[in-house]
């Protein structure tokens, strides 16, 4: 269905305005270019720049602050091609934070990571999202991530909302058969 932000369908927003309002940390990202971590994170400032405008001290400062928030201070000069999976995820979160938007969208933020890396990353996500004034939306099949990051939960089945509510209530006492199956299958 339609998605609205500030009373307007997102499809009515220009790409630039949408990028100024919503930051995305995508589920899968492939690093093809040998950027430094700082160069990658500072790209989050692009929606706030004119075409080919240089990055300034304020952009660099926001990028460095974002790196610090995700525990990557000191990684600025490292190549993104030499980062671990968890470090890449944290660098992408820093890029989204540097974008400075009203909405932060995390798409499957723990997918493909080892359990210990997932736990560390969830700690970072929880700390960062609690400090944000922007809304954070998490799309995930990982109920551990949902338990840690979500205050409210929407359960979708075939594109329709089948259950919604406070995360503890939905996950501890699911009402809809699909939610019950989802929760029980993740607990075994």
LORO-793695 format. One record per residue (C-alpha): residue number from 1; residue in three letters; x, y, z. Coordinates in pm, whole numbers. Example, Ala and Ser with C-alpha at 12.3 -4.5 7.8 and 13.67 -1.06 7.14 Angstrom:
<atoms>
+-----+------+--------+--------+--------+
:  nr : rest :   east :  north :     up :
+-----+------+--------+--------+--------+
:   1 :  ala :   1230 :   -450 :    780 :
:   2 :  ser :   1367 :   -106 :    714 :
+-----+------+--------+--------+--------+
</atoms>
This chain:
<atoms>
+-----+------+--------+--------+--------+
:  nr : rest :   east :  north :     up :
+-----+------+--------+--------+--------+
:   1 :  unk :      0 :      0 :      0 :
:   2 :  unk :     95 :    365 :      0 :
:   3 :  unk :    354 :    491 :    245 :
:   4 :  unk :    321 :    844 :    374 :
:   5 :  unk :    560 :   1066 :    562 :
:   6 :  unk :    453 :   1404 :    694 :
:   7 :  unk :    115 :   1356 :    525 :
:   8 :  unk :    261 :   1303 :    176 :
:   9 :  unk :    305 :    980 :    -20 :
:  10 :  unk :    674 :    898 :    -46 :
:  11 :  unk :    625 :    849 :   -419 :
:  12 :  unk :    542 :   1221 :   -442 :
:  13 :  unk :    876 :   1321 :   -288 :
:  14 :  unk :   1177 :   1396 :   -505 :
:  15 :  unk :   1467 :   1154 :   -462 :
:  16 :  unk :   1669 :   1426 :   -294 :
:  17 :  unk :   1393 :   1523 :    -50 :
:  18 :  unk :   1328 :   1157 :     32 :
:  19 :  unk :   1700 :   1108 :     98 :
:  20 :  unk :   1695 :   1407 :    331 :
:  21 :  unk :   1404 :   1251 :    523 :
:  22 :  unk :   1480 :    877 :    527 :
:  23 :  unk :   1814 :    701 :    570 :
:  24 :  unk :   1843 :    332 :    484 :
:  25 :  unk :   2085 :     72 :    602 :
:  26 :  unk :   2024 :   -194 :    338 :
:  27 :  unk :   2011 :   -568 :    403 :
:  28 :  unk :   2288 :   -654 :    161 :
:  29 :  unk :   2564 :   -431 :     42 :
:  30 :  unk :   2860 :   -524 :   -170 :
:  31 :  unk :   3173 :   -314 :   -144 :
:  32 :  unk :   3318 :   -266 :   -491 :
:  33 :  unk :   3523 :     49 :   -446 :
:  34 :  unk :   3827 :     98 :   -229 :
:  35 :  unk :   3689 :    386 :    -24 :
:  36 :  unk :   3822 :    470 :    315 :
:  37 :  unk :   3571 :    428 :    595 :
:  38 :  unk :   3551 :    806 :    635 :
:  39 :  unk :   3489 :    855 :    262 :
:  40 :  unk :   3206 :    603 :    270 :
:  41 :  unk :   3045 :    754 :    580 :
:  42 :  unk :   3072 :   1112 :    453 :
:  43 :  unk :   2872 :   1006 :    145 :
:  44 :  unk :   2573 :   1011 :    381 :
:  45 :  unk :   2595 :   1390 :    360 :
:  46 :  unk :   2534 :   1386 :    -20 :
:  47 :  unk :   2158 :   1463 :      1 :
:  48 :  unk :   2247 :   1789 :    176 :
:  49 :  unk :   2493 :   1899 :    -94 :
:  50 :  unk :   2455 :   2048 :   -438 :
:  51 :  unk :   2573 :   1838 :   -729 :
:  52 :  unk :   2955 :   1807 :   -717 :
:  53 :  unk :   2979 :   2044 :   -419 :
:  54 :  unk :   3276 :   1966 :   -195 :
:  55 :  unk :   3237 :   1827 :    154 :
:  56 :  unk :   3320 :   2075 :    428 :
:  57 :  unk :   3435 :   2062 :    789 :
:  58 :  unk :   3077 :   2028 :    915 :
:  59 :  unk :   3025 :   1721 :    693 :
:  60 :  unk :   3350 :   1570 :    817 :
:  61 :  unk :   3254 :   1646 :   1176 :
:  62 :  unk :   2915 :   1474 :   1138 :
:  63 :  unk :   3082 :   1172 :    980 :
:  64 :  unk :   3341 :   1149 :   1260 :
:  65 :  unk :   3068 :   1181 :   1524 :
:  66 :  unk :   2870 :    902 :   1355 :
:  67 :  unk :   3179 :    679 :   1347 :
:  68 :  unk :   3232 :    740 :   1715 :
:  69 :  unk :   2868 :    651 :   1791 :
:  70 :  unk :   2908 :    311 :   1625 :
:  71 :  unk :   3246 :    238 :   1787 :
:  72 :  unk :   3452 :    288 :   1471 :
:  73 :  unk :   3656 :    588 :   1581 :
:  74 :  unk :   4009 :    527 :   1453 :
:  75 :  unk :   3886 :    340 :   1142 :
:  76 :  unk :   3866 :    654 :    925 :
:  77 :  unk :   4164 :    567 :    701 :
:  78 :  unk :   4095 :    195 :    671 :
:  79 :  unk :   3970 :     54 :    344 :
:  80 :  unk :   3608 :    -64 :    347 :
:  81 :  unk :   3732 :   -368 :    155 :
:  82 :  unk :   3928 :   -477 :    463 :
:  83 :  unk :   3641 :   -459 :    714 :
:  84 :  unk :   3470 :   -756 :    875 :
:  85 :  unk :   3097 :   -808 :    818 :
:  86 :  unk :   3011 :   -648 :   1152 :
:  87 :  unk :   3240 :   -352 :   1086 :
:  88 :  unk :   3077 :   -298 :    745 :
:  89 :  unk :   2734 :   -296 :    914 :
:  90 :  unk :   2853 :    -41 :   1169 :
:  91 :  unk :   3009 :    176 :    895 :
:  92 :  unk :   2680 :    165 :    701 :
:  93 :  unk :   2493 :    266 :   1016 :
:  94 :  unk :   2738 :    554 :   1059 :
:  95 :  unk :   2670 :    660 :    699 :
:  96 :  unk :   2295 :    657 :    768 :
:  97 :  unk :   2346 :    857 :   1088 :
:  98 :  unk :   2559 :   1113 :    906 :
:  99 :  unk :   2269 :   1155 :    664 :
: 100 :  unk :   2082 :   1321 :    954 :
: 101 :  unk :   1724 :   1224 :    868 :
: 102 :  unk :   1390 :   1211 :   1049 :
: 103 :  unk :   1356 :    837 :    979 :
: 104 :  unk :   1620 :    564 :   1003 :
: 105 :  unk :   1528 :    239 :    826 :
: 106 :  unk :   1725 :    -72 :    919 :
: 107 :  unk :   1662 :   -357 :    676 :
: 108 :  unk :   1758 :   -697 :    823 :
: 109 :  unk :   2044 :   -540 :   1023 :
: 110 :  unk :   2187 :   -869 :   1154 :
: 111 :  unk :   2152 :  -1088 :    845 :
: 112 :  unk :   2452 :  -1300 :    754 :
: 113 :  unk :   2652 :  -1230 :   1068 :
: 114 :  unk :   2787 :  -1475 :   1326 :
: 115 :  unk :   2587 :  -1488 :   1653 :
: 116 :  unk :   2859 :  -1314 :   1855 :
: 117 :  unk :   2888 :  -1036 :   1595 :
: 118 :  unk :   2507 :  -1008 :   1591 :
: 119 :  unk :   2502 :   -960 :   1969 :
: 120 :  unk :   2771 :   -690 :   1954 :
: 121 :  unk :   2594 :   -516 :   1668 :
: 122 :  unk :   2259 :   -526 :   1848 :
: 123 :  unk :   2424 :   -352 :   2143 :
: 124 :  unk :   2548 :    -78 :   1908 :
: 125 :  unk :   2208 :    -46 :   1735 :
: 126 :  unk :   2025 :    -31 :   2068 :
: 127 :  unk :   2256 :    235 :   2210 :
: 128 :  unk :   2246 :    445 :   1894 :
: 129 :  unk :   1872 :    422 :   1833 :
: 130 :  unk :   1792 :    509 :   2194 :
: 131 :  unk :   1998 :    827 :   2156 :
: 132 :  unk :   1828 :    933 :   1831 :
: 133 :  unk :   1547 :   1180 :   1804 :
: 134 :  unk :   1449 :   1031 :   1467 :
: 135 :  unk :   1211 :    739 :   1426 :
: 136 :  unk :   1377 :    404 :   1369 :
: 137 :  unk :   1203 :    133 :   1167 :
: 138 :  unk :   1352 :   -217 :   1173 :
: 139 :  unk :   1255 :   -480 :    917 :
: 140 :  unk :   1368 :   -818 :   1043 :
: 141 :  unk :   1298 :  -1189 :   1063 :
: 142 :  unk :   1539 :  -1206 :   1356 :
: 143 :  unk :   1322 :  -1204 :   1669 :
: 144 :  unk :   1627 :  -1139 :   1889 :
: 145 :  unk :   1683 :   -815 :   1698 :
: 146 :  unk :   1315 :   -730 :   1722 :
: 147 :  unk :   1315 :   -790 :   2099 :
: 148 :  unk :   1615 :   -562 :   2148 :
: 149 :  unk :   1534 :   -284 :   1902 :
: 150 :  unk :   1156 :   -256 :   1877 :
: 151 :  unk :    916 :    -94 :   2117 :
: 152 :  unk :    626 :   -168 :   1880 :
: 153 :  unk :    587 :   -457 :   1638 :
: 154 :  unk :    389 :   -507 :   1318 :
: 155 :  unk :    372 :   -867 :   1199 :
: 156 :  unk :    315 :   -897 :    825 :
: 157 :  unk :    192 :  -1206 :    643 :
: 158 :  unk :    155 :  -1192 :    264 :
: 159 :  unk :    184 :   -813 :    278 :
: 160 :  unk :    -92 :   -763 :    533 :
: 161 :  unk :    -68 :   -664 :    898 :
: 162 :  unk :   -187 :   -963 :   1104 :
: 163 :  unk :    -81 :   -840 :   1445 :
: 164 :  unk :     53 :   -524 :   1600 :
: 165 :  unk :    127 :   -390 :   1943 :
: 166 :  unk :    392 :   -344 :   2209 :
: 167 :  unk :    679 :   -578 :   2129 :
: 168 :  unk :    675 :   -767 :   2461 :
: 169 :  unk :    303 :   -834 :   2431 :
: 170 :  unk :    315 :   -949 :   2070 :
: 171 :  unk :    623 :  -1169 :   2118 :
: 172 :  unk :    524 :  -1313 :   2458 :
: 173 :  unk :    153 :  -1366 :   2390 :
: 174 :  unk :     88 :  -1372 :   2015 :
: 175 :  unk :   -280 :  -1371 :   1915 :
: 176 :  unk :   -272 :  -1444 :   1542 :
: 177 :  unk :   -193 :  -1804 :   1432 :
: 178 :  unk :     83 :  -1682 :   1196 :
: 179 :  unk :    248 :  -1483 :   1475 :
: 180 :  unk :    221 :  -1784 :   1707 :
: 181 :  unk :    389 :  -2003 :   1446 :
: 182 :  unk :    657 :  -1740 :   1380 :
: 183 :  unk :    737 :  -1696 :   1749 :
: 184 :  unk :    730 :  -2069 :   1833 :
: 185 :  unk :    947 :  -2162 :   1533 :
: 186 :  unk :   1208 :  -1903 :   1636 :
: 187 :  unk :   1219 :  -2030 :   1995 :
: 188 :  unk :   1298 :  -2393 :   1909 :
+-----+------+--------+--------+--------+
</atoms>
